[in-house]
Amino acid sequence: MKQKNQNIQIIGGVIIAVFVIAIIFTVTQLSGTVTEIMDTAVSRTPDAILASAGIEEGMNVSLPVLYYDQKSDKCVDMYDTSLSNELKKRQFEWTSCDYIRKEVEEGLVESELDEKYSLVGKGGKLTPNKGLDDISRWFTEVEGKSNSYSGVLKMNYDAEKSEFEFFDGEFYPLDEVEFGEGDSVNSDGHNHLFTMSFAVPFTALLSGEEEVEISADDDTFVFVGKELVADMGGIHDATTKILKIEKNGDIYVKSSDEEEPVFSGVNIGENRNSIIRIFHADRDSKDSTFKVRFSKMDLNVTNVKIAESGEDGVQIAYDPSDLTYTAPLGESLVLQPDNTKSKIVMATIEGGIVLVLSVLLTSAIHFIFRAREQKQ
């Protein structure tokens, strides 16, 4: 009998030891696994983005841009062959000159930015675009042709959708300036002819839900890094492109929510830190619309004083005067997913498992002692 009791005690000790080891092993393994799983899940939910930067519903975030006021070019007789060279040089102002073919024309610029991250013109086939092999005046100051001005776009943050958006159906950012006396661009009270460029650094989450929407008239070119992903060249009505970043980093493009996206040929790559560069030109003195939307994206922002306005606030971390800019400006706050939810869920799961194992352990100990009592 004594030997049996000793055997029961040994078996009970082994069972208790196994349960204790199982609890320690389970908690250790779950800690890393559950954290990884939940961080991944939470990073894909709309309300998890932007929390660490303190950006709240309805908050405006400044996007620094550079504008270039463009002087209207002289109208010429389309049918006077002796003026064909003058016609090719005309780039800005077509409505008041009649004869215009208004539609999107792709291929007006090279598919890759040059070493200074500037657009390179290729020319076009349609009448408004035949002289675009030289677009040096578009995004640099050229005496007698273009003057530069700095400014900001105020994007509104929608916390429910996790979106930054700027939209203006009557987009005339340079109404307060005139190129010079006699320039016809202000005939209706608006300064129609201008270009602008800006960039937005971001860290790809690769959640499969990240989107960038651009809608504008006229020419608009969207690059990721140095590669062209959306081509909306030409003088045209408001046209929309939606960029979608897939989980593998591929960038797909579509024109509407109903359209099937098409692979742009561009992939974010292993380095998930990238930058979106947007170039826009309004070359026609009729209507002006511009919209940009960033959805569920991890944008780089900074809380340094806004240089252009002297205001305190949050702005996109970008220096518009430096086209080669690739890194955050000043003391940056990189927007990261809030992992509070994952920690709570992890603690709940771990606690539940420990509780179950504890109940099983208690039951095993109780069973051992009952067995001993029955043997005695």
SULZI-V202249 format. One record per pair of residues at least 6 apart in sequence whose ideal C-beta (glycine too) atoms are under 6 Angstrom apart, sorted by the first residue. I is the first residue (numbers start at 1). J is the second residue. Records with the same first field share a line. If there is no record, write none. Layout:
# SULZI-V202249
I=J, J
This chain:
# SULZI-V202249
4=375
8=371, 372
12=368
15=364
19=361
23=357
26=353
27=350
30=350
34=346, 349
35=346
38=342, 345, 346
39=339, 342
42=48, 337, 341, 342
43=205, 337
44=207
46=162
48=337, 338
49=162
50=335
51=338
52=336
53=301, 333, 335
55=157
57=159
59=157
60=154, 156
61=155, 314
62=152, 306, 315
63=153, 155, 198, 316
64=152, 318, 320
65=151, 153, 196, 198, 320
66=150, 197, 320
67=149, 151, 173, 174, 194, 196
68=146, 148, 195
69=147, 174, 177, 179, 194
70=92, 146, 193, 194
71=145, 179
72=92, 93, 183, 184, 185, 193
73=90, 92, 93
75=97
76=83, 86, 87
77=83
78=99
88=130, 131
89=131
92=193, 283
93=285
94=100, 128, 284
95=284, 285, 286
101=126, 127
102=235, 236
103=236
104=232, 234, 236, 239
105=124, 126, 129, 233, 234
106=231, 233
108=124, 129, 132, 233
109=119, 121, 221
110=120
111=228
112=226, 227
113=226
114=120
116=323
117=323, 324
119=279
121=132, 133, 134, 135
123=132, 133
124=132
128=235
129=234
137=145, 146
138=195, 281
139=197
141=148
150=308
152=308
153=166
155=164, 166
156=165
157=164
162=296
163=293, 295
164=294
165=293
166=292
167=291
168=290
169=289
171=288, 289, 290
172=190, 191, 288
174=191, 194
175=190, 191
178=186
185=191, 192, 193, 285
192=282, 285
194=282
195=281
196=280
197=279
198=278
199=275, 277, 318
200=276, 316
201=275, 300, 317
202=297, 298, 299
203=272, 273, 298
204=245, 268, 272
205=298
206=247
208=246, 247
209=296
210=245, 296, 297
211=244, 295
212=243, 294
213=242, 293
214=220, 222, 241, 292
215=238, 240, 291
216=280, 290
217=236, 237, 238, 289
218=235, 236, 281, 282, 283, 284
219=233, 281
220=232, 280
221=279
222=229, 230, 278
223=277
224=266, 274, 276
225=274
227=266
229=251, 264, 266
230=241, 253
232=239
235=283, 284
238=289
240=255
241=253
242=254
243=251, 253
244=252, 261
245=251
249=267, 268
250=267
251=264, 266
252=261, 263
253=262, 264
254=261
268=274
282=288
298=335
299=335
300=317, 328, 332, 334
301=314, 316, 317, 333
302=317, 329, 330, 332
303=314
304=330
305=312
306=313, 315
317=328, 329, 332
318=325
319=325, 329
